[in-house]
């Protein structure tokens, strides 16, 4: 059985500054579960152009307000507590945080642990 808590993960190698917030990686590839789980903070007022070429990701909002904007369709979807969005086709998207967002995210295949976004003109792709 694997037991982790945010308090145990904070300020360790599993607590990763991803560019516009923190990703607390509760379950990683080395835990042999077949997926990764993160508790992710997205800083208020930020916009992040993201694309996961090597992972599928689902994000469940538990705090805050924002939006996810699909760069292929141009559609904007409001994100509030109780909303989940899943990137089932590796969609390039903008994640916008109107207030500080807190998301529980699941990755398949699992994150190894050290992945970080490269935010800028080009989308981040890990």
Secondary structure, DSSP 8 states (H G I E B T S, - for coil): -----HHHHTTSTTEEE-SSEEEEEEE-GGG-SSSEEEEEEE-TT-EEEEE-SS-EEEEEEEE-EEEEEETTT--EEEEETT-EEEETT---EEEEESS-EEEEEEEES---S------SSS-EE-
